[in-house]
Amino acid sequence: MKKQILAAAAIAVLAVSCTKSSTKTEQVENTDGSVTTTTTTVSENPSVNIDTAKIDKAKENVKTKVDAAGNKIDDAAQKAKEDLNKAGKDIKAGAKEVGHDVKDAAAKGAAKVEEGAKKLKEDLKK
């Protein structure tokens, strides 16, 4: 879609640049003494001097540049996707590691509590 819009814009600019316009202003004095001003714009399209080979070449250049820009955008999007995917995997691995550490710490804490409870029970028996 972007390529089509840019190509259309380039062709429109090329067509407008081939148009020559001029403005003429006339002042006419009426019989009652008032002055009437008339402005006329004349547009001319020089049809004899248009070189279609140059237009086709310019169109191809625009198309090539638009394709290259599109490819760069696609490559950047793919790289960003890969980077985000890798970051997600790293986060997942880190969370899994933290989960194991928490489990180990909880198990050690529970073992110490059980040991303390056994000692307390033995002390209470004495």
Rosetta blueprint (number, residue, H / E / L):
1 M L
2 K H
3 K H
4 Q H
5 I H
6 L H
7 A H
8 A H
9 A H
10 A H
11 I H
12 A H
13 V H
14 L H
15 A H
16 V H
17 S H
18 C L
19 T L
20 K E
21 S E
22 S E
23 T E
24 K E
25 T E
26 E E
27 Q E
28 V E
29 E E
30 N L
31 T L
32 D L
33 G L
34 S L
35 V E
36 T E
37 T E
38 T E
39 T E
40 T E
41 T E
42 V E
43 S E
44 E E
45 N L
46 P L
47 S L
48 V L
49 N L
50 I L
51 D L
52 T H
53 A H
54 K H
55 I H
56 D H
57 K H
58 A H
59 K H
60 E H
61 N H
62 V H
63 K H
64 T H
65 K H
66 V H
67 D H
68 A H
69 A H
70 G H
71 N H
72 K H
73 I H
74 D H
75 D H
76 A H
77 A H
78 Q H
79 K H
80 A H
81 K H
82 E H
83 D H
84 L H
85 N H
86 K H
87 A H
88 G H
89 K H
90 D H
91 I H
92 K H
93 A H
94 G H
95 A H
96 K H
97 E H
98 V H
99 G H
100 H H
101 D H
102 V H
103 K H
104 D H
105 A H
106 A H
107 A H
108 K H
109 G H
110 A H
111 A H
112 K H
113 V H
114 E H
115 E H
116 G H
117 A H
118 K H
119 K H
120 L H
121 K H
122 E H
123 D H
124 L H
125 K H
126 K L
